[in-house]
Amino acid sequence: MTRIAVNGAAGRMGQTVIETADDRDDVEAVVGFDVDDVDQVQDVPVVHADDVTEGLAEYEPDVVVDFTIPESTVALADACVETGTGMVIGTTGFDDEGFEALEAASESVPVLKATNFSRGIQALLRAIGEALQAVPDYDLELMETHHNQKIDAPSGTAKTILETVQEHRDVEPVYGREGHAPRDDDEIGVFARRAGDVRGEHELIAAGNDEVLSLSHHAEDRSVFAAGALDAAAWLAGQNADWYEFGDVIDAQ
């Protein structure tokens, strides 16, 4: 049984992680952290984020699952290093300084960072190379849609898809188009939409030769991300200090 803490426990993803953990027999949510004054979430005690170091020391989780904002995650990393607690991070939108802080933490504790914990997205990422090899000259466009409360754009997942494309094709991103904007052969358009309560949609299209190839993924519920994060936490609990990705979890199964 892997003991987990949930940072951002009162948030939408935090609550989903706790609810999903309750239905599993390989993980147990033992404590949550949040910036709001909340006593508990679904019977899990919640400690104020200002006291995260003390909370980690008291409840002794193996791993913290984090879906919050970059500033909160970086502060959490310091506490995890101090208490020797592993980190599973689903937060996106880090600047270079924040990312470097997480990498520094991975020298002391195991850190698993992913922009998306969906197994379907992992399958999509792995399919990109083979697809682009078959259509080497097709135009590429990348689109993503998320709920109207998402802060960062493009999404972290879209950036990961873009990075994967760039491993196989020399393209430069163009973020939206306006006015007179003829398309260059070596560009990929990247578009972000924000509306309603869309959980997450991503589509990479390759168009040419009178045809369109679409690689797409649609998340129907946040629980798909929570399940993946908990899979990652259960796996990470047995790892040494280092930097890991969700693909490492998939490859180990």
N, C-alpha and C positions, 0 to 999 in steps of 0.2 A: 504494500500500500504506500503510494507516494503522497506525502503531506504537502499541500500547496497553499500558498497565500495568493490573494487576488488584489492587485492594485487597481484602484478605481472601482471598488466593489459595488458602489451604488449606481454606477453608470449602466447604460444599456448592455454593453458587452460584458462588464463585470458581473452583472446579475445573470446573464446567460451562461457565463463560465461556471458560476456557482450552481446554477440549476442543472447544467449538464453533468457536472461532477457528482451531483447527488444521485444520478442514475447509473453511475459506474462503480465497479468494485475494485478498480486498480488505483484510484486517486481519491483523496479526501480533502476538501476545502476546510482548513482549520482556522483561518483568520482572513479578514479583508482589511484594506486600507482605503481611506477616502478623505478628500478635503472637506466634505460636508460632515456635520455632526450627526452621525448615524450610529446607533447602538449595535444593530445587527442587520444582516441581509439573509433572509431565508434560514434563520437559526444559526448563521455563522457570525461570530463576534466581529465587529468592525472597530479598528483603532484609527485615530486621526492620523492623517499623512505626516503631520509634524513629528509624530512619535514612532515613525516606521522602524527605526533601529531598535528601540525598546520592544516593539511588537514582535519583530523577528526573533529577538533573543528570548522572549517569553514563550512564544508558541512553537518555535523551532521548525518551521516548514523546510522541506527539502528544496523547493523551487517556488519562485514568485512568478505568476502569470500577469503580464502587464499590458493593458489596453487603455492608455490614458493620453497624455500630451507629452511632448519631448522634455519639457522642463521637469515634470514629475518623474519621468523615467530616469533622467540623469541623476536626480536626487536619490532615487531608489537605488541606483547602481552603487553609490557610495555606501549606503547602508548594507547592501548585499555583500560587498567586499569586506566590510567590517565584521559581518556575522557569518561569512562563508556560505551564503545562500545562492543557489543557481537562479538564473533569470531566463524566462521565456518572454520575448518582447514582440508584441504585435503593433505597437505604436509606430506611426509613420510621421514624416515631416521633419526629420532631424536636419539641422545644419551641420557643417563640417565639424564644428567644435563639439556638438553633442554626440555625433557619431564617433569621434575620436575618444570621447569619455567612455563610451560603451566598449570600444575595442580595448581600452586600457583596463577596464574591469574584467575583461575576459582573460587577462593574464593571471588573475587571482581566483576567479570562479567561472564555472561553465556558463556561457551566454549563448542563447539561441535566438537569433533575430530573423524575422520573416515579415515580408510585406503582406503575405496572405497565407493562411493556414488551411486552405482548401486543397484536397487531393486532386480535384479536377483541374485547378490552376497548375499544379505540378505536372499533370499530364499534358496540359496545353504548352507549358514551357518546353517540355521535352520533345514536343511534336514540331516546334518552330524550325529547328535546324533542318530536319528532313523535308519539311514543306518548302522552305526557301531554296533548298538545293534543286527541287523539281521545277521551280518557277523563278529562275535567277534574275530575270529582267522585268518582273511585274512590279507595278506601282504598289507601294505599301501605305496603309493608313491605319491608325490606331485610335479607337474610341472607348471611352469609359463613362459610366453613369453611376452616381451614388445619391444617397439621400440628401436633403437640403440642409442638413446640419454638419456635413463633412467639411472640415476646415481646409485641408491641403488639396491642391490641384496642380498637376494631374495626381491621381492616386498613387500610392506607393506600389501597388500591383502593376499599374500602367507603366511606371518607371522600370520595374523589373522586366516586364515584357519588352520594353524598348531596349534595355541593356542586352537582353537575350538576342533580340534581332540584330543588334550591332555587333554581336559576336560572330554573326554569319554574313552580314551585309554592311558595307560602308555607306551608311546613311546619316543625315543630319536631321534632327527633329525640327519641325515648324509647328509652333503652338498656336493653332487657329489661323484662319485666313480672313483678310478683309480688304476690300477695294481691289485694285489691279494686282493680282497675285498669281502669275503663271507658275505652273509646277515645274520644279527641276527634277531631273532624273534621279539624283542622289538624295532626295529628301523623303521624310516620312511625316505625314500630318498627324498631330496628336491633339485630341479634342476631349474636353471634360464637360460633362453635363451634371447638374445638380437639381434634383426634383423629388418631391414627395418623400416616401420612405423606402426608396429603392435600396436593397441590401448591397448590391454590387453587380455590375455588368461590364464585361470587357470583350472587345472584339478587335481582332487583327484581320484586315482584309488584304489580299494580294490580287490585283486586277491587271489583266492584259490578255491579248490574243482572244478577244471576244468572250472572256469568262471571268468569273470572280470566285476566288477561294476565300472562305471565311473560317477562321479559328475563333470560337467564341465560348464564353462561360457566363452562366447566370447563377448567382447565389439566391436561393429562395428563402433562406432564413439564417439569422446570425449563428444559430447553433452549429452550422457546418464549420465555422471558424473556431468556435469554442471547442468542438470535438478535436480538431486538429491541434489546437494549442495544448489540450490536455494530453493528447498522444505525445506531443513534444515534451511536455513536463515529465511524464512517466519515463520517457527514454533518457532525458537529460539528467535525471537524478543519479544515474550510474556513470556519468561521464566525468572526466578530468577537466580542469580549468582550460578553456580554449574557446574559440569562436566557431559556432555551428549554424547551420541553416536547416530549414524544414526538409529539404531534399535529403539530408543525412538521415533523418528519421525514416523517410520512405525507403531509402536504400537499405536500411538495416532490417527491414521486414521481409 
